[in-house]
Amino acid sequence: MTGNDYDEKRAFHRMQVNTKVNFTCDSSQQSPQVGYSKNLSATGLLMTSTFSPREGEALDINMDTENDRFPPFNASGHVVRVEPSPDNANEYLISVSIDLSR
């Protein structure tokens, strides 16, 4: 199987979205944390942050591109996976499943 075979089987296309993400969660004591999105699909978000939330933890997410053509993206979700970033030893890759019932 090639790398493309896996991507083509996804239910939703992943868009490369590189913008600031503000998020809150219980382990941050409701203080907003900052991250940066890597990609976004209809059901999930991959972002980086120096803050490491716990797997399974609920998040409230706000992505504001500060571009009048695109309204802010607000969502709730939960952390599926947290792992060290291969690109920066001080950051984590955070996979978030977006709550579609909101």
Z-matrix of the N, CA and C atoms (Angstrom, degrees):
N
C 1 1.433
C 2 1.525 1 108.39
N 3 1.307 2 117.83 1 133.19
C 4 1.456 3 121.64 2 177.36
C 5 1.515 4 109.42 3 -88.46
N 6 1.326 5 117.10 4 167.47
C 7 1.460 6 122.21 5 178.24
C 8 1.515 7 112.31 6 -58.72
N 9 1.319 8 117.57 7 -34.44
C 10 1.459 9 120.41 8 179.99
C 11 1.516 10 112.67 9 -69.65
N 12 1.334 11 117.77 10 -30.78
C 13 1.464 12 120.27 11 179.22
C 14 1.527 13 110.50 12 -58.45
N 15 1.309 14 116.87 13 -40.76
C 16 1.464 15 120.59 14 -178.83
C 17 1.522 16 110.41 15 -66.52
N 18 1.334 17 118.05 16 -48.20
C 19 1.461 18 122.07 17 -178.04
C 20 1.521 19 111.42 18 -61.48
N 21 1.322 20 118.42 19 -36.55
C 22 1.450 21 121.23 20 -177.14
C 23 1.520 22 112.15 21 -70.21
N 24 1.318 23 118.57 22 -18.93
C 25 1.452 24 121.86 23 -179.08
C 26 1.526 25 112.39 24 -87.40
N 27 1.309 26 117.82 25 -4.53
C 28 1.458 27 120.51 26 178.26
C 29 1.525 28 109.05 27 -67.09
N 30 1.330 29 116.18 28 145.12
C 31 1.455 30 120.70 29 178.97
C 32 1.528 31 111.19 30 -72.34
N 33 1.330 32 117.10 31 -30.10
C 34 1.454 33 121.42 32 -178.40
C 35 1.524 34 109.83 33 -131.82
N 36 1.323 35 115.62 34 140.63
C 37 1.458 36 121.70 35 178.25
C 38 1.522 37 109.69 36 -68.66
N 39 1.311 38 116.88 37 140.81
C 40 1.465 39 121.75 38 175.50
C 41 1.525 40 108.56 39 -93.92
N 42 1.330 41 115.67 40 125.97
C 43 1.460 42 121.93 41 178.62
C 44 1.523 43 108.98 42 -97.60
N 45 1.315 44 116.46 43 135.29
C 46 1.455 45 120.90 44 174.76
C 47 1.528 46 107.44 45 -75.88
N 48 1.311 47 116.26 46 109.45
C 49 1.456 48 122.68 47 -179.00
C 50 1.521 49 106.99 48 -125.60
N 51 1.299 50 116.29 49 114.09
C 52 1.463 51 121.14 50 -178.27
C 53 1.521 52 108.66 51 -113.16
N 54 1.320 53 115.76 52 93.87
C 55 1.458 54 120.78 53 179.74
C 56 1.523 55 109.85 54 -148.85
N 57 1.299 56 115.61 55 164.23
C 58 1.464 57 122.05 56 -179.92
C 59 1.530 58 109.61 57 -67.76
N 60 1.331 59 115.66 58 139.85
C 61 1.464 60 122.67 59 177.18
C 62 1.523 61 107.77 60 -123.06
N 63 1.321 62 116.57 61 124.05
C 64 1.456 63 121.45 62 171.39
C 65 1.519 64 106.53 63 -100.49
N 66 1.324 65 117.52 64 133.03
C 67 1.455 66 119.56 65 -179.94
C 68 1.511 67 110.87 66 -144.97
N 69 1.324 68 114.79 67 151.95
C 70 1.455 69 121.40 68 175.45
C 71 1.525 70 108.60 69 -125.17
N 72 1.315 71 115.28 70 152.54
C 73 1.457 72 122.33 71 177.77
C 74 1.523 73 107.52 72 -157.90
N 75 1.324 74 116.25 73 166.50
C 76 1.473 75 120.83 74 -177.59
C 77 1.521 76 112.86 75 -58.79
N 78 1.335 77 117.59 76 -41.59
C 79 1.465 78 119.38 77 -175.78
C 80 1.529 79 112.89 78 -71.64
N 81 1.343 80 117.03 79 -11.56
C 82 1.469 81 119.05 80 177.62
C 83 1.522 82 111.16 81 -93.60
N 84 1.364 83 116.62 82 7.00
C 85 1.463 84 122.28 83 -178.79
C 86 1.536 85 111.07 84 58.44
N 87 1.329 86 116.47 85 32.43
C 88 1.463 87 124.97 86 179.32
C 89 1.526 88 113.77 87 65.20
N 90 1.317 89 117.79 88 10.43
C 91 1.464 90 120.45 89 170.84
C 92 1.521 91 107.12 90 -79.61
N 93 1.327 92 117.78 91 132.65
C 94 1.466 93 118.35 92 179.09
C 95 1.530 94 111.17 93 -61.91
N 96 1.312 95 114.83 94 137.95
C 97 1.466 96 122.01 95 175.01
C 98 1.522 97 107.26 96 -108.29
N 99 1.322 98 116.15 97 161.04
C 100 1.468 99 121.16 98 -178.26
C 101 1.516 100 108.93 99 -119.13
N 102 1.303 101 114.79 100 137.93
C 103 1.450 102 122.06 101 174.20
C 104 1.520 103 108.90 102 -142.29
N 105 1.315 104 116.20 103 -177.39
C 106 1.467 105 121.77 104 177.70
C 107 1.521 106 108.26 105 -135.82
N 108 1.322 107 115.09 106 128.18
C 109 1.462 108 119.54 107 -177.69
C 110 1.519 109 110.47 108 -70.50
N 111 1.317 110 114.74 109 147.35
C 112 1.460 111 122.13 110 174.77
C 113 1.533 112 108.98 111 -108.59
N 114 1.345 113 115.59 112 -49.35
C 115 1.458 114 119.69 113 175.59
C 116 1.514 115 109.53 114 -153.21
N 117 1.338 116 114.00 115 160.50
C 118 1.448 117 122.09 116 -174.80
C 119 1.516 118 108.65 117 -140.23
N 120 1.325 119 116.47 118 136.77
C 121 1.463 120 120.86 119 172.81
C 122 1.522 121 107.65 120 -128.42
N 123 1.311 122 117.18 121 -176.72
C 124 1.456 123 121.25 122 -179.57
C 125 1.529 124 111.83 123 -65.56
N 126 1.313 125 117.84 124 -22.18
C 127 1.461 126 120.18 125 -175.78
C 128 1.521 127 114.66 126 -122.77
N 129 1.333 128 118.83 127 -1.41
C 130 1.448 129 118.88 128 -176.48
C 131 1.509 130 114.92 129 -158.32
N 132 1.316 131 114.45 130 166.19
C 133 1.454 132 123.53 131 -179.30
C 134 1.522 133 108.09 132 -138.41
N 135 1.318 134 116.04 133 136.81
C 136 1.461 135 121.64 134 170.39
C 137 1.513 136 106.70 135 -113.79
N 138 1.340 137 115.88 136 125.35
C 139 1.463 138 119.87 137 -179.38
C 140 1.518 139 109.96 138 -138.52
N 141 1.334 140 114.78 139 166.31
C 142 1.460 141 121.47 140 174.22
C 143 1.527 142 108.11 141 -115.07
N 144 1.325 143 116.02 142 152.35
C 145 1.455 144 121.22 143 175.58
C 146 1.520 145 108.51 144 -162.57
N 147 1.316 146 116.27 145 155.79
C 148 1.464 147 120.32 146 172.75
C 149 1.527 148 110.24 147 -81.11
N 150 1.333 149 117.01 148 -13.38
C 151 1.458 150 123.09 149 176.82
C 152 1.527 151 108.72 150 -93.19
N 153 1.315 152 116.92 151 137.37
C 154 1.462 153 121.53 152 -178.44
C 155 1.527 154 110.60 153 -113.17
N 156 1.341 155 117.73 154 100.02
C 157 1.465 156 118.49 155 174.88
C 158 1.526 157 110.23 156 -72.23
N 159 1.321 158 116.47 157 166.33
C 160 1.458 159 121.32 158 178.80
C 161 1.525 160 110.57 159 -82.54
N 162 1.324 161 116.64 160 146.07
C 163 1.461 162 120.75 161 174.26
C 164 1.521 163 108.96 162 -61.25
N 165 1.323 164 116.24 163 136.61
C 166 1.454 165 122.44 164 -178.28
C 167 1.512 166 114.26 165 88.47
N 168 1.319 167 117.23 166 -11.77
C 169 1.459 168 121.67 167 -177.54
C 170 1.527 169 111.18 168 -71.11
N 171 1.327 170 116.44 169 142.07
C 172 1.462 171 122.06 170 177.18
C 173 1.529 172 109.99 171 -77.95
N 174 1.340 173 115.75 172 141.99
C 175 1.461 174 122.20 173 178.85
C 176 1.522 175 109.94 174 -128.13
N 177 1.309 176 116.78 175 146.97
C 178 1.457 177 123.00 176 164.95
C 179 1.519 178 105.70 177 -109.72
N 180 1.335 179 115.86 178 128.72
C 181 1.464 180 122.34 179 -170.44
C 182 1.524 181 110.32 180 -119.12
N 183 1.328 182 116.25 181 139.19
C 184 1.461 183 122.17 182 173.25
C 185 1.514 184 108.34 183 -135.21
N 186 1.330 185 115.47 184 122.61
C 187 1.467 186 121.47 185 174.65
C 188 1.526 187 106.75 186 -119.95
N 189 1.308 188 117.60 187 114.34
C 190 1.465 189 122.59 188 179.65
C 191 1.516 190 108.16 189 -117.69
N 192 1.332 191 116.03 190 112.21
C 193 1.464 192 120.37 191 -178.06
C 194 1.522 193 112.39 192 -76.76
N 195 1.355 194 116.73 193 -9.18
C 196 1.461 195 122.29 194 -177.14
C 197 1.524 196 111.31 195 58.53
N 198 1.335 197 116.11 196 27.31
C 199 1.454 198 123.53 197 176.68
C 200 1.523 199 106.84 198 -117.21
N 201 1.340 200 116.98 199 121.89
C 202 1.462 201 121.06 200 -176.48
C 203 1.525 202 113.36 201 -59.08
N 204 1.319 203 117.96 202 -21.91
C 205 1.470 204 121.45 203 -179.57
C 206 1.529 205 111.96 204 -73.93
N 207 1.334 206 117.44 205 -20.50
C 208 1.452 207 121.62 206 -176.50
C 209 1.528 208 109.67 207 -124.41
N 210 1.324 209 117.47 208 117.30
C 211 1.466 210 118.93 209 177.77
C 212 1.530 211 110.20 210 -68.88
N 213 1.326 212 117.86 211 158.92
C 214 1.459 213 120.36 212 176.95
C 215 1.529 214 110.69 213 -59.75
N 216 1.315 215 116.26 214 147.20
C 217 1.453 216 122.41 215 176.49
C 218 1.522 217 106.82 216 -101.11
N 219 1.331 218 116.04 217 116.30
C 220 1.455 219 122.12 218 178.31
C 221 1.518 220 108.15 219 -118.22
N 222 1.318 221 117.04 220 133.91
C 223 1.463 222 120.87 221 -178.13
C 224 1.520 223 110.02 222 -155.02
N 225 1.313 224 113.92 223 162.34
C 226 1.455 225 121.92 224 169.90
C 227 1.518 226 107.20 225 -115.01
N 228 1.300 227 116.12 226 151.90
C 229 1.455 228 119.72 227 179.16
C 230 1.508 229 110.14 228 -165.97
N 231 1.324 230 114.81 229 -170.52
C 232 1.461 231 119.16 230 175.66
C 233 1.529 232 109.42 231 -139.19
N 234 1.313 233 114.28 232 151.91
C 235 1.462 234 122.00 233 -176.75
C 236 1.522 235 108.99 234 -74.98
N 237 1.321 236 115.82 235 123.89
C 238 1.459 237 121.70 236 178.46
C 239 1.523 238 110.70 237 -93.98
N 240 1.324 239 115.91 238 -39.07
C 241 1.471 240 119.84 239 -175.21
C 242 1.531 241 109.28 240 -154.44
N 243 1.320 242 116.09 241 143.72
C 244 1.466 243 123.58 242 173.66
C 245 1.513 244 106.70 243 -132.75
N 246 1.329 245 116.57 244 127.58
C 247 1.471 246 120.32 245 177.98
C 248 1.516 247 109.44 246 -144.77
N 249 1.316 248 117.89 247 155.84
C 250 1.469 249 120.36 248 177.89
C 251 1.531 250 110.35 249 -59.72
N 252 1.304 251 115.55 250 141.30
C 253 1.465 252 120.26 251 177.49
C 254 1.523 253 109.56 252 -73.07
N 255 1.325 254 117.88 253 131.92
C 256 1.466 255 119.34 254 177.55
C 257 1.527 256 112.28 255 -72.41
N 258 1.348 257 116.25 256 -14.97
C 259 1.465 258 120.64 257 -177.17
C 260 1.522 259 114.62 258 -96.12
N 261 1.351 260 116.70 259 -18.93
C 262 1.457 261 119.53 260 -175.87
C 263 1.533 262 108.62 261 -151.40
N 264 1.304 263 116.69 262 118.51
C 265 1.471 264 121.33 263 -176.35
C 266 1.524 265 112.74 264 -64.88
N 267 1.337 266 118.33 265 -17.54
C 268 1.462 267 122.02 266 -178.56
C 269 1.525 268 112.98 267 -95.97
N 270 1.328 269 117.52 268 5.21
C 271 1.462 270 120.96 269 -176.70
C 272 1.521 271 111.65 270 -124.20
N 273 1.321 272 113.62 271 162.68
C 274 1.461 273 122.05 272 176.56
C 275 1.524 274 109.33 273 -121.30
N 276 1.329 275 116.63 274 147.13
C 277 1.466 276 122.67 275 168.16
C 278 1.521 277 106.13 276 -91.31
N 279 1.318 278 115.78 277 126.57
C 280 1.463 279 121.27 278 -176.13
C 281 1.520 280 108.52 279 -121.53
N 282 1.327 281 116.38 280 119.66
C 283 1.456 282 121.96 281 176.01
C 284 1.512 283 108.63 282 -97.60
N 285 1.335 284 116.23 283 128.14
C 286 1.456 285 122.24 284 -176.62
C 287 1.518 286 109.63 285 -122.12
N 288 1.323 287 116.79 286 131.40
C 289 1.453 288 122.48 287 172.23
C 290 1.525 289 107.19 288 -92.49
N 291 1.320 290 116.98 289 123.62
C 292 1.455 291 121.56 290 -176.82
C 293 1.529 292 109.69 291 -81.70
N 294 1.334 293 115.88 292 134.29
C 295 1.459 294 122.03 293 178.51
C 296 1.534 295 107.60 294 -77.16
N 297 1.317 296 116.29 295 112.24
C 298 1.465 297 121.85 296 -176.33
C 299 1.526 298 112.96 297 -82.53
N 300 1.321 299 117.50 298 -8.75
C 301 1.465 300 119.81 299 -178.29
C 302 1.520 301 112.74 300 -84.41
N 303 1.281 302 117.79 301 -3.97
C 304 1.469 303 121.94 302 -176.95
C 305 1.492 304 111.50 303 -74.65
